[in-house]
Amino acid sequence: MFRIILASTLFFLLHCSVLAQTPGMIVQPATGTGPSIFDPNGDGYVSQNNQGFISDDQTESEIPFTSRT
């Protein structure tokens, strides 16, 4: 029983880390007019700098937007 729980836990933890993504990083760049729209400064991030989103994606985005409530 312990082995099953351990194996399930390890599988879950490894699976979650594989699906993780760096916040604000563009993994697969768009082609055509997409790069100029979503990445105005061309650094590969949609955040204002290459640190990604630290606390608030709305205020740290290169593109000004407001959220819908």
C-alpha positions in Angstrom: 0.0 0.0 0.0 2.9 2.4 0.9 4.5 1.8 -2.6 1.2 2.7 -4.4 0.9 5.9 -2.4 4.5 6.8 -3.0 4.3 6.0 -6.7 1.1 8.0 -7.1 2.6 11.0 -5.2 5.8 11.0 -7.3 3.8 10.7 -10.5 1.6 13.6 -9.5 4.5 15.8 -8.5 6.6 15.0 -11.6 3.5 15.5 -13.9 2.8 18.9 -12.4 6.4 20.1 -12.9 6.4 19.0 -16.5 3.3 21.1 -17.3 4.7 24.2 -15.6 5.5 27.3 -17.6 7.6 30.4 -16.9 5.1 33.2 -16.1 5.0 35.8 -18.9 7.4 33.9 -21.3 6.3 33.3 -24.8 7.0 29.6 -25.4 5.9 29.3 -29.1 6.2 32.7 -30.8 3.4 33.7 -33.2 4.0 34.4 -36.8 2.6 37.1 -39.0 1.3 40.2 -37.1 1.1 38.4 -33.8 4.6 39.2 -32.5 4.2 42.9 -32.9 0.9 42.8 -31.1 1.6 40.6 -28.2 5.3 41.3 -27.8 5.9 45.0 -28.7 9.5 45.2 -27.5 10.5 41.8 -29.0 12.1 40.3 -25.9 10.1 37.1 -26.0 8.0 38.0 -22.9 4.6 39.5 -22.7 5.6 41.0 -19.3 7.4 44.4 -19.1 10.8 42.8 -18.6 12.4 39.3 -18.8 11.6 38.5 -15.2 8.1 37.4 -16.1 5.1 38.3 -14.0 6.1 38.7 -10.3 2.9 39.8 -8.6 0.2 41.2 -10.9 -0.1 40.3 -14.6 -2.4 43.3 -15.3 0.1 45.9 -14.1 3.2 44.1 -15.3 2.1 43.4 -18.9 3.6 45.1 -21.9 0.1 45.6 -23.3 -2.3 47.8 -21.3 -5.6 45.9 -20.5 -8.3 45.8 -17.9 -10.0 42.7 -16.6 -13.7 42.0 -16.9 -15.7 41.5 -13.8 
